[in-house]
Amino acid sequence: MGKMLSVMSISIDSLAFKNVSVAVGEQVILKELTLTLDAGKIYTILGPSGTGKSTLLRVVAGLQNIAAGEIELAGQPYKASHHLIGLVPQNYGLLPWQTAWQAVTMAVKISQKKKRLSSDDLAEIDRLFSAMEISELKQAYPNQMSGGQQQRVSITRAFAIKGDFLLMDEPFSSLDAFTREKAQSLFRETWQRDPKTTLFITHDIEEALLLGQKIILMTGQPGQILTVVDNPLGCEGELVERREHPDFYLAVQTLRRELASR
Ligand SMILES: Nc1ncnc2c1ncn2[C@@H]1O[C@H](COP(=O)(O)OP(=O)(O)OP(=O)(O)O)[C@@H](O)[C@H]1O
């Protein structure tokens, strides 16, 4: 089905993986992956541990070379270094010597090639800190923060740089249920303001259905795309409405069965 979708997809800005394989030393991690990511859509990725989900994100981020195949953006060879990319890695990717505020403002300065940020830039960063409820942590260093707090700083940074791609590796995994729901809403609002092609890895089937317009199921070692599912809930509506959608639990069960059968 992954292949079929890629043929049907006609978006000119789509990012197309054609028979892409990734290896580390002798070990093949992703095998002949064919997948088309349409511009501006949110793709959630589900799959068992070790199927290469993080590796796929690292490839798009330009942190991992491919061993075979091609990646094209709008029909041209894709070069990650030509793009601004918002990345929330599993380990949060914060530097021990930067405060939360420095981490985010520095990333925005680099991404905008500016020495000084405008008052509008600073106000927008401030808004994100406030929305993620980390305003009181502006001067805190990573070793002074909990895992969930570091994760929120990492998410804030990824949102703040307004990159061409947003790559999120289990971004809400360390958050308590309440904070997680807020972060999910903020993610959706941020995307609605400025829809970016997003790859979002989660182990939570409900989260995949709440947030993704399409859901990529990965399987196997080496990893392959099992299928790309159009979200049966569509992509409209507030998160609360989506959770209460009559088909929500049916869709969760269907995906759970699909993953369990592998
Ligand atoms: N740099 C590396 N060196 C050696 N092996 C690696 C490297 N990066 C990834 N792997 C291996 O590749 C496989 C896929 O790893 P990856 O982290 O992409 O999987 P994942 O689906 O994201 O897993 P998880 O859900 O546990 O985060 C694993 O078997 C891992 O051990």
The ligand as an ORCA input file, in Angstrom:
! r2SCAN-3c Opt
* xyz 0 1
  N      24.354      4.114     15.018
  C      23.933      2.852     15.129
  N      24.796      1.834     15.298
  C      24.381      0.566     15.389
  N      23.107      0.205     15.340
  C      22.196      1.154     15.191
  C      22.539      2.534     15.079
  N      21.417      3.249     14.933
  C      20.416      2.360     14.969
  N      20.869      1.105     15.131
  C      20.059     -0.122     15.184
  O      19.072      0.018     14.195
  C      17.841     -0.549     14.621
  C      16.756      0.484     14.503
  O      16.962      1.524     15.461
  P      15.981      2.761     15.604
  O      16.400      3.515     16.814
  O      15.893      3.482     14.328
  O      14.589      2.002     15.879
  P      13.233      2.558     16.462
  O      12.140      1.900     15.668
  O      13.247      4.037     16.488
  O      13.249      1.973     17.945
  P      12.568      2.539     19.312
  O      11.083      2.456     19.105
  O      13.050      1.581     20.353
  O      13.055      3.929     19.521
  C      18.078     -1.045     16.031
  O      18.311     -2.430     15.963
  C      19.321     -0.287     16.481
  O      20.055     -1.051     17.386
*
